[in-house]
């Protein structure tokens, strides 16, 4: 196996681990895809192409960076965590190319998908959660609990493993908070999450003290210090951009 093959395989498995939880909950991608749990690289790609949220980002990142494979590890990591190769791209050009892909698919509930998104755009999942999905636009309308819960579960969270039995884990992480005017992160607290990994990894890889990524209540994998820093930065950047837009909507 060549170095390129390894990068492509790792990227596909990383995509599968981060996409698995929302897919099993019925939110994204093909219904109950088994490929995300134990499929081959080709099977994972077939499933990934059916993620109408994530796949357009991978496509545009591939086109703009000149990396042929949308499931290249560098592209997948940059999409889920922020930073990396996506951080070098012009956000306005990225917005133009992204809207060219997702705009024709959007219904009337998505009237906010215009060039104005460039003011808060980033080529990563955090922007998709807060900027493209409509949930942040439902805050402050009298029913904040549900959209806040969706935003908090859908964003990729980082946390430190305090204990694990291989099936679940207790992680020390920051939750999302809405004070009626702005979004922020709370002081850290504990959360019990699913710890069994998929797509080439086992739960035995997770140990006390590890920093992990969590998506919809499931551990996606361990984070290096650099990855955790990128995820922290992309989250803080997106919260700032979202709060700026929410403040503008009330003035």
Order of alpha helices (4+ residues) and beta strands (2+ residues): alpha-alpha-alpha-alpha-alpha-alpha-alpha-beta-beta-beta-beta-beta-beta-beta-alpha
